[in-house]
């Protein structure tokens, strides 16, 4: 097995990974939602975010995978460790780097893997966002680009997570060591947020009787407060994150957005002090953009430690911290993450819309706007069910069914256009869904379903062709014997009128059966022995009309249009196409009125030459139109039902197609044959 390449910057890379404090943490909805989107976007049952540790590859988020980690030497990030770029492994079971991976060797038996690296701005590899499938396959074009965009979004989420824990973004300076004086703010025109926070905390800690000072920042989910900096009680710095809905003074201030002061070792409102040794506590909200983003908390072992003057001083410092938070790089990071999300949103080939609780569109991507043929800005606020009325029942059923009980994708047909869609819904876990919390995914699978139908139909025709060919071969030998016996009887009894008539009937029916068997052979093997050559479809039409007239149809008027006589170059087997035209002319006579005119029209459409045979008869019943090309289907008492089947087989054997319709306005019926056009002749 080929061993993974050890990176030259391994020490710095591991230090960068450790700075995110993400290894062995609990699942988080933001990362889980990202792997869900990656799997849906790439059409795979599995996806994960893998982080490259010292000896292992640990999964921060995973979908369809039970394992939490795999050994590093056989991990999915082996490819990006060699070449930090999006990668695709069609079959991991034969890949030198991945074939020993436990997830490849055992359940779920991964075969296909594609991934995008998680690379910091300084070029440190953290891991990869990967999608997997149980069968070998490929991932190309827009989907691979979208996976790379989601990989960048995963890195943005890691940066946001670190910012929510530390109050600073990537590559910010570490907290300062040693004594810090208030004058430090004058040493630099633009101190970093970390320097501002640390200087403020150490300054406040110098106030008499302040035994502990801490800065809490609200997490991105707004559900908990994390320590950014603290100074004082030793045990306090090790405290876990503070739940926003908890009973502490800090949590109360985060919820209310108002200052709270506790005196005398107890709180009249019943809120719990942060440290058991504290007898008074002052908590001040930190505001940015009109919202609470953190809490400044001071504690003292002495009751009544915070005089009005001290409270005023602390509020002034809190205002300075709020100003730093207002301009921190976290805002820029959030904006960049928003732009990345929007680009990913619009890059998805699926149609996506985010709905609010009333079913109105709050956000949609460009593919959905293009399908509706309206600008994105006009569609925001529209009722989704009005725009897509055929989704009404699906939306109602989805609302009644818990997520665990829903199908991954459900098929719905638009009755107006007959377009087939697959639908899926993701419900976001958002406390205050201002912009909506239901994400609807739609994809047009009409072509896929039609291709599947055509494949099934082709397989059925192939099976029927084998049967028809076998029957034709078996019947031809007995027919030859019957024909020989009839001819012998005719020779032995040349003047016997009693026997001449029956023998004549036998001979004519044998000839009819021979033609029928020949048709069966052509239908069973339509593509055999094609003698294709470049030529003029106009000349083929003229020869076919002449042959058809020589067969006893001289009284029927046939007009070939246009009169300009363009050659209409095609590459075909002229004899087979001539047979097609003769069969269509026969059909026109049989369904037309006696003596009625028949038109043969030639034209071009894109890369095809069109041949239409148009009669002026009564047409065909609408319910019979879809069946006219089926073997043995006929509307005539003495028809075999094979002529039009043979037409379809020959035309499709040339890479073309055939269709028909009743003329509007009546009367008559039109057959259209489409053949690939050949090169035009030089003038």
Number of C-alpha atoms within 10 A of each C-alpha: 10 10 11 19 13 11 12 8 12 13 10 12 20 16 12 18 20 13 12 18 13 14 14 10 9 9 12 11 13 17 19 17 18 22 24 21 16 26 22 19 20 23 14 19 17 23 28 28 27 27 27 25 17 11 10 16 24 22 23 20 24 24 19 15 18 10 13 14 18 18 17 19 20 23 25 31 30 22 23 21 19 12 12 19 15 20 19 20 21 19 20 26 19 13 14 13 20 29 19 19 20 18 22 20 15 10 12 17 17 25 23 22 26 26 28 29 29 30 19 18 10 10 11 19 25 23 29 33 31 27 30 30 23 18 15 15 15 13 18 10 7 14 17 20 17 22 28 25 19 25 26 23 23 23 21 21 19 21 21 24 20 20 22 26 23 22 27 24 22 20 11 15 12 11 13 12 7 7 8 17 12 11 8 13 15 9 8 8 7 10 14 16 23 23 21 17 27 21 21 25 26 23 16 21 20 14 13 11 15 19 19 25 26 26 27 28 27 26 21 16 15 18 16 20 26 21 23 22 22 23 18 18 17 10 8 16 15 10 12 11 16 20 17 19 12 15 15 16 26 29 26 21 22 30 15 11 19 13 19 17 15 23 18 15 18 16 17 9 8 10 16 18 21 20 17 9 14 21 20 25 32 23 28 25 27 30 20 18 11 9 11 20 23 31 29 26 24 27 28 25 19 18 17 16 21 24 9 9 9 14 17 12 14 22 19 12 18 24 17 16 22 23 16 19 25 18 14 18 19 21 14 12 18 15 12 14 20 14 13 16 17 14 15 19 22 17 18 19 19 21 21 24 25 24 25 20 12 9 17 19 23 21 20 22 21 20 20 22 18 12 10 13 9 12 12 16 10 9 19 17 14 14 17 23 15 12 11 11 13 15 17 13 12 15 18 10 11 16 11 9 12 9 13 7 8 14 12 14 15 13 14 18 16 13 10 7 7 10 13 19 18 17 22 20 22 16 14 15 13 13 10 8 13 10 14 21 19 20 19 20 20 21 18 19 15 15 11 11 12 12 12 12 12 12 12 12 12 12 12 11 17 16 12 15 19 14 14 20 19 14 15 20 14 12 13 16 11 11 17 14 11 15 19 13 15 20 15 13 14 19 11 10 13 11 10 10 9 9 13 16 12 12 18 14 12 16 19 12 13 18 15 12 16 17 12 16 21 16 21 25 22 22 26 24 18 23 15 10 8 15 12 14 11 14 17 17 25 22 16 21 22 16 17 22 22 14 15 20 17 10 9 9 16 12 10 16 12 19 16 17 16 12 9 6 11 15 15 21 19 22 18 25 19 23 14 21 19 21 19 23 24 22 19 23 25 15 17 25 20 13 19 21 14 12 11 15 17 22 18 24 18 23 14 14 10 8 12 17 20 22 22 22 23 26 28 23 22 15 19 16 9 10 7 11 14 11 13 19 20 16 18 15 17 18 14 10 6 7 12 15 17 20 27 22 20 25 26 20 22 25 21 17 17 20 11 18 18 20 15 17 16 21 17 9 6 11 13 21 22 22 19 19 23 22 23 20 21 17 12 11 9 4 3
